[in-house]
């Protein structure tokens, strides 16, 4: 799954934004599951990127609701 920047996120429709957000959340859960089981991920920095991208998407959703 790709990491999206704010400019990319703004171009998504509401449905696309929710779908991508759900996919990223599932990926984050999988990575966190590996770590909590005592393993390690191939790319530990990916967890940070996922959290930040999820936050960007949630921010965009909240801004759209406020308007």
Secondary structure, 3 states (H helix, E strand, C coil): CCCCCHHHHHCCCHHHHHHHHHHHHHHHHHHHHHHHCCCCCCCCHHHHHHHHHHHHHHHHHHHHHHC
